[in-house]
Amino acid sequence: MALIMPSPVLIGNTYYLRVRVPSDLPTTTKGQSVTIPVGDSFKRVTMTNFVKVSLETREPRIAKERFAQAYSALQSTWQAMKDGPKPLSHKQSVALAGEIRAAFIEAFDDDPGTPETWQRVLEENAAAKSARHNPLTIPTVKQQAKDMETRFGKLADARLAIRGIILAPQYRQRLLMQVAEGLDEMARVNLAKAEGDYSDSGETKRYPTFEGTQASPKLSAATGSKTFKSVIDDRVRLRSAGTDAVPLREETVDKYRLATDEFTTFRKSDDLTTVTPEEADAWKLVMMEGGKLSNNTIGQRLQNVRTVIEWARKHSHNKLFPLGNPLATVERPNYQTVASDTRTYTMDEAKQVLAAARKETRYDLRWLPWMCAYSGARIEEVAQLSKGNFFKVGDDWFYRLTTSGGKTLKTRSSERRVPVHPELIKEGLMDFINGLKLADDQRIFSTRSQQKIGEWLRDTVKITRPELAPSHGWRHLFEDVCLVGGVLDAARYYITGRSTGKSGEGYGKSDVTLPGLAQEMKKVGAIL
């Protein structure tokens, strides 16, 4: 007899999860509360013979997605109940607190709200930790435990539910103290952002990655334990080894971590050795039906996961997945390409951005749009410049885009020396650079410049055309302006860091060619 899988139930105008509690659960679990994820929130539900919770939607498609998420979490909780309460090490407690902290920092990164909000959070956290959640109560150890439970318990339960852990009571208070500490740190980061200071992104190595107490029985002795995180970490280390290494760019590493984190969340396991094509295909369909990501983005995320698995295969000398990458048979979704001209700035848009940048006082907002406009460089390349990268040959100024000093470029051919355009000199760029009180190897611009400029273009300058690539659009425009000005192909290929220019790959190989390169740059007409 076929097994009938449960599905969302329509009650009135709203869909619900309503499933029978398994008969093989311990009798003591009846009447207990469980935490269930519903969309972006968590609900606390008491178990009777059934578990019933609103999915808070009238849309069948959304109901199916939320049901799958909630039912999977519920099954994990039931299995944890069967296994019984588990201990939680100090390291695991800190890791869970770090996950909660990171989630709140990410959620409020774009819009941190008011400083008063986060000051109030800090005050209420302090009141709970000192047993003064209710100012009329007497602070005792018992009252502190109660206040900590009231203030931090639901957040801890939600994270435990995601991990499928029923926590032994004696480890509860230690976990709550770690959660409290993490939320204090989170509030301080968000408070600074609310006051306009984004210098602290919240990134830290303090919190370890959560690791379970037991290894998966599916792991083979030939390949050992491999998680997506460990494979990426190994790749980063290998690419950074050696005196002339070319490390992976930070943005590239973040791209792989984002895709694999989302995949592991979907499949509820970070065990890379057990990945199947069916899981990846199901993940693809959920993303496509969710309607939040373009098919091109979904395809890129599939490819990123596939790449990390391929790294793992190489690290194991193909002992892992000897028959091939499990994602090789997963078809990437089709998508309509965007014409190059729609991704490029129009001259009116370019003038609007440069005029707005001229009024800014932040270094990155003031200068990076101008430097990209007059070089076609990728914004992440110029954003990592230091004062020592600028130099003069004769009467002409240049800056060096290089991987030296821990910097990263897209490819080895991207290393180049770029003439400073006369319009940048007139604008005062070199006066700004020479006036900086920085060491030669110290970065000029923020590490978050690329994200900050994207937000500024959309929110402040009001460049909202969706097809436009806010930073990469300068690259296309610069090449067009070069063509109009009659810049030699060899110079254009070299200045923009392209490797397909044939003779252009010889440009700038010695100081002898730099004056000629500067003359070619002067053919590029003024934009503003």
N, C-alpha and C positions, 0 to 999 in steps of 0.2 A: 504494500500500500504506500503510495507516494506521500512524502512529507509535505504538508501545506505550510508554507512560510507565512508568518503574520504580516500584516500590512496596515497602513493608516486607516483609522475608522472615522467616518464623518458623523459627528454628533452635532445636530443643529446645523450651523453654518461653518463650524470649525473642525479641523482634523485633529485626532487624538492618537496617541500611542496607548493601546489598551491590550495587555498581554497577561496570560496566566502565569503565576509564580510557579517555578518547577517544584514538583513534589519531593525531590531528593535534597532540597535545601534543609539545613538544620532547623529544627522546630523553633529554636531561639531567635531565628531571623524574622519571624512573623511579627509585624508591628514595628520593625525597624525602619528608619528613614534611609533613603538612598538619594544620591545626587546624580541628576541626569542632564546631559547637555542638550539644549534646545536652541538651535541656531547659534547665536553669539553669546547666549547666556546659559545659566545653570539653574535647574529647579530641584527643590528638595521635596521628595515624595515619600509618603508612608506606605509600606507594603502590607497588603492584606492577602486575600487569595489572588488578587490581581494587582498589577501596577498600571495606573492610569495617569496620564499627563497630557495637557494641551500642547499641541505643536504650534499653536498661535499663528495659523495661516488658513486661508480658504483655498489656496492654490494647490491643486493636486501635485504638480511637479515639485514645488517647494516642500510639500508634506512628505513626499517620498524621500527627498534628501535628508530632511530632519529626522524622519523615522529611522532611516538606515543608521544615522549617527547615534541617535538615542538608544536604539535597540542593541547596537554593537557595544556601547558603553555599559548597558544594563547586563548584557551577557558576561562581560568581563567582571562586573561587580558580583554577579551570582557565582562565578567560578571562584572568585576570591573568598566568598562566604563559605563555599564548600572546602576550600583549602584551610580556612581558619585565619585568625588574626596573625599578622606578621610583624616582626621587629623592623625598625628603621634605623640604620646606622646614622651617626652624626653627619657623615659625608652625604648620605642620601637626603637627609633633612635639609642641609644647606643647598643641595642641588634643586630640590623642589621649591624652596624659597626663591632661588634664583630664577626659576621658570616663571613664577608668579610676578616677580619684580620686572622681568624682561617683557612680559605680556602687557603690563600697565604702561611701561615706558613706550613701547611700540604703539599702543592704542592711542596715546595722547601726543604723539610726536608732531603731527601736523597742526593740531589745535590744542595746546595745553591748557586753555581756559585762563582763569584769573589767578594771580598770586595768592589772593585770599583763600581760594579753594584749597590750595596745597598747604598753606599755613595751618588751615583748620584740620586737614588730615593729620599733619604732624602733631598738633595739639591733642586730637582725639586718640591717636596711637599712644602718645605719652600717658594720657589719662588711663587707658586700659592697662598698660604695663605697670603702672603704679597703683592699680586697684582703685582708681578715682574716676572710673567711667561714669558713675553716679556720684556727684560731689557730696551727697548726703550720707554715703555709706562709710563705714570704718574700714580703712585699708588693712586687710589681712591676707594671708597666703591663700585662703579659701576664696576670698573675694577676688583676688588677682586672677586665679584660675577661671573664675566665672566671667570676669571682664574680658580676659584674653579669648575665651571661647566665643563670647558675644561678638567681639570685634573682628577676630581673625578666623574663627572656626569654619565658616562657610567657604571661604577661599581655600583653606587647606583641604576641606572635603572634596571640593571640585577638582583640585589637582590630584588627590589620591584616587578619585574616581577615574580620571583619565589614565592613570597608571594601573588601575585595577588592583588597588591595595586596600585591604581591610587592616587597619592599624591596631596593633596591640595597645591597650590603654596606657601602659607605663611610658610609652614613647610620645604620647600626645603633646604634653606641655613643651617638650624640647622642640618639637616641630613648630608649634605656635610661636615660640620665642624667635626662631629663625625667620619665620614668615614676617613677624613684626619688624625685625631688623631690616629685612629686604624691602619692606614697604616704606620704611623710613627713608632708606636710600633712594627709592623710586620717587618719593614725594619731593626730596631735595633736588633731584634732577629735573623734575617737571616744574618745580617752583622757579628754578633758574630759567628754564625755557619760557615760562609765562612772563618773566621779567625781561625777555628778549635776549637772553644769553644761551646760545646753543653750543657753547664750547665743550660742554660735557654731553656727549651723545648717549651716555649710559653704558657704553661698552666696557667690559671688565673681564679679567681672568680670575676674579675671586671665586666665582661660583663654578663648581665642577659640573660635568655632564652627569645626569642621573643614569646609574647603572643598576640593573637588577641584581639580585643575590645569586641567581642561578643562570648558567649558560644554557642556550637553547640546545635540546637534544638532537636537533637536526644538523648541527655543525659537524663537519667531517674532520677527522684528524689531519687529513692532507692539507686543508685550507685554513684551519684554525678559526677563531672568532673574528668576524669582520663586521663592522658597522659602517654605515655611510660616512659618519663623522670621522672614524679612524682612517678610512681610505683617503678622504680629502686631506686630513692632517698629514698622512704619509706623503701624499703628492706634493703638498706645499713644502714639506721638509726636503724632499728629493730635488725639487726645482730650485731650492735656495742653496743647495750644497755646491761647494766648489768656489774657487776664487773668481771665476768669470761666469757665474751662474746667471740665468735670466729668471728671476722669481715670478711666480704667478701674480698678476695684478690683484690688489685687494678687491676691486669690483668684480673680477672674474671669480674669485673664491666665494664671495657673497652670493653670486648668481647660482653656483653649484649648491651651496648650503641651503638657499631658499627652496630650490626645486626638490632636493632630497628630503628636507624637513617636511615639506608638504606631502610628499609621497609616503614617508614613514608615518605621518599622522593619519593619512587615509588608511593605510594597511595595518596600523597599530603595531608596528614592529620596525626596529632599526636594524634587524638582522639581514644584511645584504645577501647572505648566502642562500636565503630561501625565497628570493624574489621569483615570481612567475610572470609570464606574459599576460596571463588572464588578469592579474592584479593591476598591471599597468594599463591594460585596455579598459578596465572598469574605472580606473582613476581618470583616464582621458574622457570617458563618457560623462562622468560626474562634472568635470570642469566644463565640458561643452554645453551640457544641459543647464549648468548654473548661470550661464549668460554673462558672467562678469569679466571673462578673459577673452581676448581675440583668439581665433584658431591658430594664428601665427605664434602667439605667446604660448599657447598650450603645446604646440609642436616643439618650441624651443625648450620648454620644461621637460618634456619627454626625452629630448635629445640630451639635456644636461644630466638626467638620471642615467641614461644609457652610457654616457661618457664616464661617469664615476664608476659604474659597474665594469666598464672596459679597463679602467685603471686597476681595479681589483684583480681582474683576470691577468693582466700583465704582471702585477706584483706577485701573483701566485704561479707565474710561468704557465698559465693556462690550466693549472690543476683545478681552479674554480671555473665552473661552467665550461668543461672541455668541449662540449658540442656547439658552443657559441653563446653570444650575449642573449639573454632571455628577452630583451627588448628589441632585438633585431627584427622580429616578425610583427611588431606593433606598428601599425600604419599611422603616420602623422596626419592630422586633419588637413583638408584642403583649405586654402584661403585666397582671397583676392589681393594681389599686390597693389601697393600704393605707388603711383607714378612719382618719379624722382622730383619733378618740378613742384609737386604739391608738398614735398617735404622740405623744400628750400624756402628761405626768406624771400619775400618780394622786396624790392628796393624801398618801398614805403615802410614795410615792417622793420627792415634793417635800420632805417633812419630813426624810426620811433624808439627802437631798443637802445641805439647808441646815444640818442638825445636823453633818454631816461637814465642811462648809466652815468652820463656826465654829471648828473645831480647827486649821485650817491656818494656816501662817505665810507662805506664798507669796502675794503680793498678788493674783494672778489667781485662784488657787484659793479664797482667802478671800472675795473680794468679787464677782467676776463672776457666780457663780450667784445670789447675793442680788440683785444689781442687775437681772439678767434676770428673776428671779421677780417682782420688784415694778415692772416696767415693760413686760414683753413685748418688749423690744428684742432685736434680733439680736445675738448675742454679738460678732460682728466690729464692730458699731457702738460698743458700750460699751468694747471692748478697746482702741480707739484714742483714748480720752479723755485729755486732758492736764489738769493742775491748773487752768489758766486757763479751762477749759470750765465750771467750777462757779461759780455766782453766787447772790446772795441778793436777794430782793424782799420787803420787809417782814420777816416772821418765817419765811418759807418759802425753802428751798434748792431750786435747780434745777441741771440740767446741760444743756449745749447739744450736740446731735448735729448736726454740720455738716461741710461739705466744705472749709471754710477750713483753711489751713495744711497742705495736701497730704493731708487726710483724704478718705475715700471713703465713699459711701453707696449703697445699692442703686438708688434713684431720687432725683430732685430733690425729690419730695414727702416723702422720708424726713427732710429737715431739720426739726428741731423742738427745743423746749425742754421737758424732762421734769422734773416735780416729783420731788423726793426723798421717797419714801414715809416716813411716820413710823416704820415698823419699821426702816428703814435708819438713821434718826437714832438710835433707841434702841440699835441694834446697834453704833453708833460709827463709821459711814462718814464723817461730816463731820469728826469728830475725827482720823480717819486722813488724810483729804485735807488738812486744814489743817496737819497736822503734817509733811507731806512736804517734804523739802529739795530741791525740784525747781523749775526755771524754769517759768513759766506755759505755755510751748509744748512742754514735754518730756512724752513719753508716760509714763503711769503703769504700764501693763501691758506684758508681753512681746509681741513680734510673733507668737509661736507660741502665744498663749494658747488659741485655739480648739482646736488639736490637743492641747495639754497637758490641757485640761479634759476632752476626750473620753476620753483615756487614763485620766485619774484616775477618771472616773465608772465606767468599765468595770472597771479593775484594782483600785482602792482602795475605792471606795464599793460596788462590786459591783452596779451597776445594769446588768444584762446583757440585759434584755428586747430582742430584736432589732428589734422594730417601733418602739421609742421613738427619737425624734430627740433626742439628748442635749442639744443647745443650743436647737434650734427648738421643742422641746416646751414650754419656758417660755412661748413666745409664745401657744400655744393655751391653756395653763392660765390665764395672766393675763387673757385675754379672757373666759374662763368666770367667773373670780372677779369681774371687772368687772360682768358681767351679774347675778350673784347680789347684788352690792352696790348695784345700781341706778345705776351710773355712766352718765351721758348718752352716747348714741352719738357725739355730736360730740367729746366729750373722749376717749372710747376710741379712736376712729379717729385722732385727732391724736397721742395718746401713743404708740400703736403704729406710727405712720408709714404708715397706710394712706391711699390717695388716693381711695377710693370712698365717703367719708362725706358728700359733698355739703356740708351746712352745717359739718361738721367741718373742712373745709379752711380755714375762716375762723378756727378756733381757734388761739390763740397767735400771731396775726399782729402783735400789739403787746403792750407790757407791761401794758396795761390788763386784758387777759384772764387774765394769769398767776395772780393770786390766786384767781380762780374755778376755774382749772384745778387748782390745788393743793387746793381744797376737794373737787373730784371725786375726786382721787387718794386723799383720806382716807377715801372710801367703800369702798375696796378693803380687804377684811378681811385679818387676819394669817394667814399660812400655817403658821408654826411658833410 
